[in-house]
Amino acid sequence: MNLLLLDLQYFPSINFFKISNTYTNIKFTLYDSYRKQGFQNRTRIASSSGVLCLTVPLEGGRDQRKPIGEVLISNRSAWQQQHWRTLCSCYNRSPWFNYYEPDLQTLFTTPFERLVDWNLACLKWVQQQLGLNQTLILEDKYQEATQGVNYQDWRHKLTPKTLDQEFPDFRRYPQVFEEVTGFIPHLSILDLLFCKGKQSLGYLQLKK
């Protein structure tokens, strides 16, 4: 059994899937503390002005002092509608946006209370589009590693501050605003899907 430990993130970065696509089992430890300034409640997309962050608002703000499994989304604002409109504005000229639009729009009209449930729904949607058949394990209590399990721990390593260090060499692909902004690495998997479509998994499987 091969197992990868990761943080459960909001439409994770391309790097997340470059690491995880070869694993059959992915575990998320819900007892870990929420970490601000990370990707647990935000994702990075491309805009005509450069990188744009979409952030899920949280009950109690970003200074959470509780396990990630207990963090609640603040639904007092229409954040899903706002995020969807931003995605449409930024990617409606991309080659594959119209292909993914109907199914993805349904996800953005489905309400969620817990951040982990929203992130899990986003991850499962991406898995389906990429054709990845992986077992996702949610662990809410600490357990010793099972004997005989081959696992890697990438928790807390995929953050805005560490991506350039962990992935200094990033293979280019055509982006919507590349002529204006230049190529932007380390974006959300959505950027790759909208730009590469069904070729996305092949891109992720390239070693460099």
BALO-807550 format. One record per residue: residue in three letters; residue number from 1; x, y, z negated of N, C-alpha, C in turn. Coordinates in steps of 0.02 Angstrom, whole numbers. Each point is the difference from the previous one (the first is absolute). Layout:
% BALO-807550
['ALA'; NUM; [X; Y; Z]; [X; Y; Z]; [X; Y; Z]],
...
This chain:
% BALO-807550
['MET'; 1; [42; -60; 0]; [-42; 60; 0]; [44; 62; 0]],
['ASN'; 2; [-10; 44; 48]; [36; 63; 0]; [-47; 56; -22]],
['LEU'; 3; [25; 43; -42]; [-43; 50; -33]; [36; 67; 0]],
['LEU'; 4; [-38; 52; 16]; [26; 68; -1]; [-40; 42; -49]],
['LEU'; 5; [35; 35; -45]; [-33; 45; -48]; [4; 71; 28]],
['LEU'; 6; [-57; 33; 4]; [-4; 67; 28]; [-48; 43; -40]],
['ASP'; 7; [4; 66; 11]; [-50; 46; -26]; [-58; 2; 49]],
['LEU'; 8; [-61; 2; -27]; [-59; 5; 42]; [-10; 73; 19]],
['GLN'; 9; [6; 16; 64]; [3; 70; 23]; [-58; 16; 48]],
['TYR'; 10; [-11; 64; 9]; [-52; 26; 44]; [26; 0; 72]],
['PHE'; 11; [-28; -42; 43]; [25; -9; 69]; [76; 6; 0]],
['PRO'; 12; [33; -53; -23]; [72; 3; -13]; [41; 20; 61]],
['SER'; 13; [63; 16; -14]; [46; 20; 54]; [16; -58; 46]],
['ILE'; 14; [25; 16; 58]; [22; -51; 48]; [52; -44; -33]],
['ASN'; 15; [43; 29; -42]; [53; -39; -34]; [-30; -55; -44]],
['PHE'; 16; [-55; 15; -32]; [-35; -50; -42]; [-14; -63; 41]],
['PHE'; 17; [-23; 9; 61]; [-18; -58; 42]; [61; -31; 34]],
['LYS'; 18; [52; 39; 11]; [62; -29; 27]; [29; -49; -51]],
['ILE'; 19; [-7; 15; -64]; [24; -45; -53]; [-47; -59; -10]],
['SER'; 20; [-65; 13; -1]; [-48; -50; -23]; [-26; -48; 53]],
['ASN'; 21; [9; 16; 65]; [-34; -40; 51]; [25; -72; 5]],
['THR'; 22; [59; -15; -28]; [27; -68; 3]; [-19; -42; -61]],
['TYR'; 23; [-33; 31; -49]; [-19; -35; -61]; [-71; -28; 5]],
['THR'; 24; [-11; -57; -30]; [-66; -31; 1]; [-41; 20; -62]],
['ASN'; 25; [34; 23; -52]; [-34; 19; -62]; [27; 67; -24]],
['ILE'; 26; [-46; 46; -16]; [19; 66; -24]; [-36; 12; -67]],
['LYS'; 27; [39; 18; -51]; [-30; 10; -66]; [4; 74; -19]],
['PHE'; 28; [-55; 24; -31]; [-3; 68; -26]; [-14; -5; -75]],
['THR'; 29; [42; 30; -40]; [-7; -3; -73]; [-40; 61; -23]],
['LEU'; 30; [-61; -12; -18]; [-45; 55; -18]; [13; 27; -70]],
['TYR'; 31; [43; -33; -38]; [16; 25; -67]; [56; 51; 1]],
['ASP'; 32; [33; 8; 58]; [51; 52; 5]; [-31; 69; -6]],
['SER'; 33; [37; 48; -27]; [-26; 67; -9]; [-6; 36; 67]],
['TYR'; 34; [-50; 44; 3]; [-6; 44; 59]; [60; 46; 1]],
['ARG'; 35; [27; 11; 61]; [58; 44; 8]; [-18; 57; 47]],
['LYS'; 36; [3; 61; -26]; [-15; 58; 42]; [57; 11; 49]],
['GLN'; 37; [-14; 39; 51]; [47; 15; 54]; [18; -61; 41]],
['GLY'; 38; [-42; -51; -2]; [11; -60; 40]; [-53; -8; 53]],
['PHE'; 39; [-6; -61; 26]; [-48; -14; 53]; [-62; -37; -25]],
['GLN'; 40; [-8; -6; -66]; [-57; -36; -25]; [-66; 35; 17]],
['ASN'; 41; [1; 66; 3]; [-61; 35; 18]; [10; 50; 57]],
['ARG'; 42; [53; -9; 39]; [9; 45; 58]; [36; -36; 56]],
['THR'; 43; [-12; 24; 60]; [31; -27; 59]; [23; 57; 45]],
['ARG'; 44; [49; -14; 42]; [29; 53; 42]; [-16; -14; 74]],
['ILE'; 45; [-27; 51; 33]; [-16; -5; 71]; [35; 56; 37]],
['ALA'; 46; [-5; -2; 67]; [31; 52; 41]; [-52; 51; 21]],
['SER'; 47; [20; 64; -2]; [-42; 54; 25]; [42; 44; 45]],
['SER'; 48; [-30; 49; 31]; [36; 45; 44]; [51; 42; -38]],
['SER'; 49; [-8; 3; -66]; [46; 39; -42]; [52; -44; -34]],
['GLY'; 50; [-2; -65; 12]; [46; -46; -33]; [-37; -49; -44]],
['VAL'; 51; [33; -21; -54]; [-30; -49; -45]; [-58; 32; -39]],
['LEU'; 52; [-55; -38; -4]; [-59; 22; -37]; [-19; -55; -49]],
['CYS'; 53; [-8; 17; -63]; [-18; -49; -51]; [-76; 1; -13]],
['LEU'; 54; [-30; -59; 1]; [-69; -8; -20]; [0; -29; -71]],
['THR'; 55; [-31; 34; -47]; [3; -20; -70]; [-70; -17; -27]],
['VAL'; 56; [-6; -57; -31]; [-63; -20; -32]; [-4; 33; -68]],
['PRO'; 57; [-52; 40; -14]; [-6; 33; -65]; [-16; -51; -55]],
['LEU'; 58; [28; 11; -59]; [-8; -48; -55]; [-35; 32; -59]],
['GLU'; 59; [-41; -40; -35]; [-29; 23; -62]; [56; 11; -51]],
['GLY'; 60; [3; 59; -28]; [53; 15; -48]; [63; 28; 33]],
['GLY'; 61; [-1; 10; 66]; [57; 29; 34]; [56; -50; 9]],
['ARG'; 62; [58; 27; 20]; [56; -44; 17]; [41; -22; -61]],
['ASP'; 63; [-11; 32; -57]; [37; -19; -60]; [-34; -57; -36]],
['GLN'; 64; [-4; -57; 33]; [-33; -59; -27]; [45; -36; -50]],
['ARG'; 65; [-28; -21; -55]; [38; -39; -49]; [-36; -66; -12]],
['LYS'; 66; [-11; -36; 55]; [-35; -63; -5]; [24; -46; 55]],
['PRO'; 67; [-14; -65; -5]; [19; -46; 53]; [-34; 18; 66]],
['ILE'; 68; [33; -14; 55]; [-27; 17; 65]; [-68; -33; 11]],
['GLY'; 69; [-11; -58; -30]; [-64; -34; 9]; [-59; 35; -32]],
['GLU'; 70; [14; 49; -44]; [-53; 36; -35]; [-10; 71; 27]],
['VAL'; 71; [40; 21; 49]; [-5; 68; 26]; [-62; 7; 43]],
['LEU'; 72; [-40; 51; -14]; [-63; 11; 36]; [6; 57; 50]],
['ILE'; 73; [-35; -7; 55]; [-3; 52; 51]; [-51; 53; -21]],
['SER'; 74; [17; 63; 13]; [-48; 55; -11]; [-40; 10; 64]],
['ASN'; 75; [-63; -18; -2]; [-43; 6; 59]; [-44; 62; -2]],
['ARG'; 76; [20; 49; -40]; [-40; 62; -3]; [8; 41; 64]],
['SER'; 77; [55; -10; 35]; [10; 33; 65]; [-8; -52; 55]],
['ALA'; 78; [-14; 23; 60]; [-10; -45; 57]; [68; -16; 32]],
['TRP'; 79; [44; -29; -40]; [69; -11; 23]; [4; -50; 58]],
['GLN'; 80; [-42; -52; -1]; [2; -48; 55]; [-19; 33; 66]],
['GLN'; 81; [-51; 41; -2]; [-21; 36; 60]; [55; 48; 23]],
['GLN'; 82; [32; 33; -47]; [54; 46; 18]; [59; -37; 31]],
['HIS'; 83; [19; -57; -30]; [55; -39; 27]; [-17; -27; 70]],
['TRP'; 84; [-61; -21; 9]; [-21; -27; 65]; [3; 55; 54]],
['ARG'; 85; [-25; 58; -17]; [1; 56; 47]; [72; 18; 19]],
['THR'; 86; [45; -2; -49]; [70; 15; 13]; [31; -52; 47]],
['LEU'; 87; [-15; -63; -12]; [25; -54; 44]; [-25; 10; 71]],
['CYS'; 88; [-64; 16; 6]; [-29; 12; 67]; [34; 58; 35]],
['SER'; 89; [12; 54; -37]; [32; 59; 28]; [71; -14; 22]],
['CYS'; 90; [37; -38; -40]; [70; -13; 15]; [11; -54; 53]],
['TYR'; 91; [-46; -48; 4]; [13; -58; 42]; [-50; -12; 57]],
['ASN'; 92; [-46; 46; 11]; [-49; -13; 52]; [31; -3; 70]],
['ARG'; 93; [62; 24; 7]; [35; -4; 64]; [49; -59; 4]],
['SER'; 94; [4; -38; -53]; [45; -58; 0]; [-31; -56; 42]],
['PRO'; 95; [41; -45; 28]; [-24; -51; 47]; [-51; -49; -30]],
['TRP'; 96; [6; -14; -66]; [-40; -54; -29]; [-51; 23; -51]],
['PHE'; 97; [-6; 66; -11]; [-46; 22; -52]; [-72; -22; 14]],
['ASN'; 98; [-23; 8; 60]; [-69; -18; 16]; [-14; -74; -9]],
['TYR'; 99; [51; -40; 7]; [-8; -73; -9]; [-15; -16; -73]],
['TYR'; 100; [36; 32; -46]; [-8; -14; -71]; [-54; 42; -33]],
['GLU'; 101; [-22; 53; 32]; [-43; 49; -32]; [-64; -28; -30]],
['PRO'; 102; [-41; -40; 35]; [-64; -21; -29]; [8; -39; -65]],
['ASP'; 103; [45; -48; 0]; [9; -42; -60]; [31; 40; -57]],
['LEU'; 104; [48; 42; 17]; [34; 40; -52]; [-47; 51; -30]],
['GLN'; 105; [-43; 29; 40]; [-47; 49; -26]; [-47; -31; -52]],
['THR'; 106; [-19; -63; 11]; [-41; -35; -48]; [34; -4; -68]],
['LEU'; 107; [65; -14; 0]; [37; -3; -62]; [-1; 67; -36]],
['PHE'; 108; [5; 55; 37]; [2; 66; -31]; [-69; 25; -21]],
['THR'; 109; [-51; -37; 14]; [-68; 17; -24]; [-23; -46; -56]],
['THR'; 110; [45; -45; -22]; [-16; -47; -54]; [28; 27; -65]],
['PRO'; 111; [-42; 12; -51]; [25; 29; -62]; [38; -51; -43]],
['PHE'; 112; [49; 24; -37]; [40; -40; -46]; [9; 38; -65]],
['GLU'; 113; [4; -36; -55]; [11; 31; -65]; [73; -6; -23]],
['ARG'; 114; [29; -59; 7]; [69; -10; -21]; [48; 10; 58]],
['LEU'; 115; [57; 30; -15]; [50; 11; 51]; [25; -66; 30]],
['VAL'; 116; [9; -50; -42]; [27; -64; 25]; [-49; -33; 49]],
['ASP'; 117; [-64; 9; -11]; [-50; -30; 45]; [2; 34; 69]],
['TRP'; 118; [8; 66; -1]; [6; 37; 63]; [64; -20; 37]],
['ASN'; 119; [55; -1; -36]; [63; -19; 32]; [-1; -71; 27]],
['LEU'; 120; [-32; -45; -38]; [-4; -69; 22]; [-43; -6; 64]],
['ALA'; 121; [-54; 39; 3]; [-42; 0; 60]; [39; 26; 60]],
['CYS'; 122; [39; 52; -10]; [42; 28; 54]; [51; -52; 24]],
['LEU'; 123; [32; -34; -47]; [50; -50; 17]; [-31; -58; 39]],
['LYS'; 124; [-57; -24; -22]; [-33; -55; 34]; [-21; 20; 71]],
['TRP'; 125; [-21; 63; 8]; [-18; 24; 67]; [61; -3; 46]],
['VAL'; 126; [57; 23; -25]; [61; -1; 40]; [21; -71; 16]],
['GLN'; 127; [-3; -44; -50]; [17; -71; 12]; [-41; -29; 57]],
['GLN'; 128; [-64; 16; 0]; [-45; -25; 52]; [21; 26; 69]],
['GLN'; 129; [17; 64; 4]; [19; 29; 64]; [67; -29; 25]],
['LEU'; 130; [45; -15; -46]; [65; -27; 19]; [0; -76; 10]],
['GLY'; 131; [-54; -32; -22]; [-4; -72; 5]; [42; -36; -52]],
['LEU'; 132; [9; 31; -58]; [39; -29; -54]; [-45; -41; -46]],
['ASN'; 133; [19; -62; -10]; [-39; -44; -44]; [41; -13; -63]],
['GLN'; 134; [-5; 46; -48]; [39; -4; -61]; [-46; -3; -60]],
['THR'; 135; [23; -35; -52]; [-37; -3; -62]; [19; 59; -44]],
['LEU'; 136; [-49; 39; -22]; [11; 57; -43]; [-18; -19; -71]],
['ILE'; 137; [46; 9; -47]; [-9; -19; -69]; [-1; 62; -44]],
['LEU'; 138; [-53; 8; -39]; [-5; 56; -47]; [10; -27; -70]],
['GLU'; 139; [53; 21; -33]; [17; -25; -67]; [-9; 56; -50]],
['ASP'; 140; [-47; -8; -47]; [-14; 53; -48]; [34; -11; -68]],
['LYS'; 141; [34; -57; -9]; [37; -13; -61]; [69; -28; 18]],
['TYR'; 142; [49; 18; -40]; [68; -23; 14]; [5; -75; -5]],
['GLN'; 143; [33; -30; 50]; [13; -72; 0]; [72; -11; 22]],
['GLU'; 144; [31; -51; -29]; [67; -18; 21]; [-2; -27; 71]],
['ALA'; 145; [54; 12; 38]; [3; -25; 68]; [-6; -76; 0]],
['THR'; 146; [-41; -26; 46]; [-9; -72; 4]; [63; -34; 24]],
['GLN'; 147; [18; -55; -32]; [61; -36; 19]; [-6; -26; 72]],
['GLY'; 148; [52; 10; 38]; [0; -23; 69]; [-26; 51; 50]],
['VAL'; 149; [-22; 57; -25]; [-26; 52; 45]; [58; 44; 24]],
['ASN'; 150; [6; 9; 64]; [50; 44; 29]; [-32; 69; 9]],
['TYR'; 151; [21; 49; -41]; [-33; 64; 4]; [49; 58; 1]],
['GLN'; 152; [-23; 56; 28]; [37; 62; 2]; [-43; 54; -33]],
['ASP'; 153; [32; 44; -38]; [-36; 52; -35]; [16; 68; 32]],
['TRP'; 154; [-49; 28; 36]; [8; 66; 32]; [-43; 53; -34]],
['ARG'; 155; [-23; -13; -60]; [-40; 50; -36]; [42; 62; -13]],
['HIS'; 156; [-31; 58; 7]; [31; 66; -14]; [58; 17; 46]],
['LYS'; 157; [9; -38; 54]; [55; 15; 46]; [-23; 37; 62]],
['LEU'; 158; [-64; -5; 17]; [-27; 34; 58]; [-34; 64; -23]],
['THR'; 159; [39; 52; -9]; [-26; 64; -23]; [24; 55; 47]],
['PRO'; 160; [-32; 59; -2]; [23; 54; 44]; [73; 18; -8]],
['LYS'; 161; [28; -12; -60]; [70; 19; -13]; [50; -53; 23]],
['THR'; 162; [-23; -62; 8]; [47; -55; 14]; [-4; -27; 70]],
['LEU'; 163; [-50; 18; 40]; [-8; -30; 66]; [61; 11; 45]],
['ASP'; 164; [26; 61; -1]; [58; 15; 42]; [60; -41; -21]],
['GLN'; 165; [6; -13; -65]; [57; -39; -25]; [-8; -74; 17]],
['GLU'; 166; [-60; -27; -9]; [-13; -71; 12]; [-1; -16; 75]],
['PHE'; 167; [-22; 49; 41]; [-7; -12; 72]; [32; 57; 39]],
['PRO'; 168; [66; 3; -1]; [35; 55; 35]; [-7; -5; 76]],
['ASP'; 169; [-8; -61; 26]; [-7; -10; 72]; [-72; -17; 15]],
['PHE'; 170; [-34; 43; 37]; [-71; -9; 14]; [-11; -1; 75]],
['ARG'; 171; [-27; -55; 26]; [-12; -6; 72]; [-55; 47; 23]],
['ARG'; 172; [14; 39; 50]; [-49; 49; 26]; [-56; -34; 39]],
['TYR'; 173; [-56; 33; 2]; [-56; -19; 44]; [-35; 65; 19]],
['PRO'; 174; [-37; 2; 55]; [-32; 63; 21]; [-51; 24; -51]],
['GLN'; 175; [4; 63; -20]; [-48; 30; -47]; [-38; 57; 33]],
['VAL'; 176; [-57; 16; -27]; [-46; 48; 30]; [32; 70; 7]],
['PHE'; 177; [33; 23; -52]; [27; 68; 0]; [77; 1; 6]],
['GLU'; 178; [28; -53; 27]; [73; -6; 1]; [33; 57; 39]],
['GLU'; 179; [-33; 24; 53]; [29; 55; 40]; [4; 64; -40]],
['VAL'; 180; [-43; 7; -50]; [-2; 62; -41]; [42; -8; -63]],
['THR'; 181; [-8; -56; -35]; [31; -8; -66]; [63; -43; 2]],
['GLY'; 182; [13; -34; 56]; [52; -50; 0]; [-27; -64; -31]],
['PHE'; 183; [38; -53; 5]; [-23; -64; -29]; [1; 4; -76]],
['ILE'; 184; [-55; -24; -32]; [-6; 0; -73]; [-1; -72; -25]],
['PRO'; 185; [50; -22; -38]; [1; -68; -27]; [-41; -6; -64]],
['HIS'; 186; [-10; -63; -21]; [-28; -15; -66]; [-72; 24; -10]],
['LEU'; 187; [-40; -2; 53]; [-70; 20; -6]; [-44; -59; -19]],
['SER'; 188; [-64; 14; -10]; [-49; -52; -14]; [-4; -49; 58]],
['ILE'; 189; [-19; -61; -17]; [-10; -52; 52]; [-53; 23; 50]],
['LEU'; 190; [-45; 45; -19]; [-50; 25; 46]; [32; 34; 60]],
['ASP'; 191; [54; 36; -11]; [34; 34; 55]; [23; -51; 52]],
['LEU'; 192; [30; -54; -24]; [23; -52; 46]; [-58; -33; 37]],
['LEU'; 193; [-53; -16; -35]; [-58; -32; 32]; [-31; 45; 53]],
['PHE'; 194; [-8; 64; -15]; [-31; 46; 48]; [45; 11; 61]],
['CYS'; 195; [65; -7; -10]; [47; 13; 55]; [20; -62; 38]],
['LYS'; 196; [4; -58; -34]; [24; -61; 31]; [-54; -54; 7]],
['GLY'; 197; [-54; 5; -38]; [-55; -47; 7]; [21; -72; -11]],
['LYS'; 198; [-17; -43; 48]; [13; -71; -6]; [74; -18; 3]],
['GLN'; 199; [42; 48; 16]; [72; -13; 0]; [32; 15; -68]],
['SER'; 200; [-42; 19; -48]; [26; 21; -66]; [35; -56; -37]],
['LEU'; 201; [-29; -60; 1]; [31; -55; -37]; [68; -18; 30]],
['GLY'; 202; [6; 0; 65]; [64; -12; 32]; [52; 51; -21]],
['TYR'; 203; [-20; 62; -6]; [45; 53; -23]; [23; -14; -71]],
['LEU'; 204; [-46; -20; -44]; [16; -13; -70]; [47; -59; -7]],
['GLN'; 205; [-3; -47; 46]; [41; -61; -6]; [71; 9; 27]],
['LEU'; 206; [13; 57; 32]; [68; 14; 24]; [45; 11; -60]],
['LYS'; 207; [60; -26; 2]; [45; 3; -57]; [28; 70; -11]],
['LYS'; 208; [5; 40; 53]; [26; 68; -7]; [-51; 49; 28]],
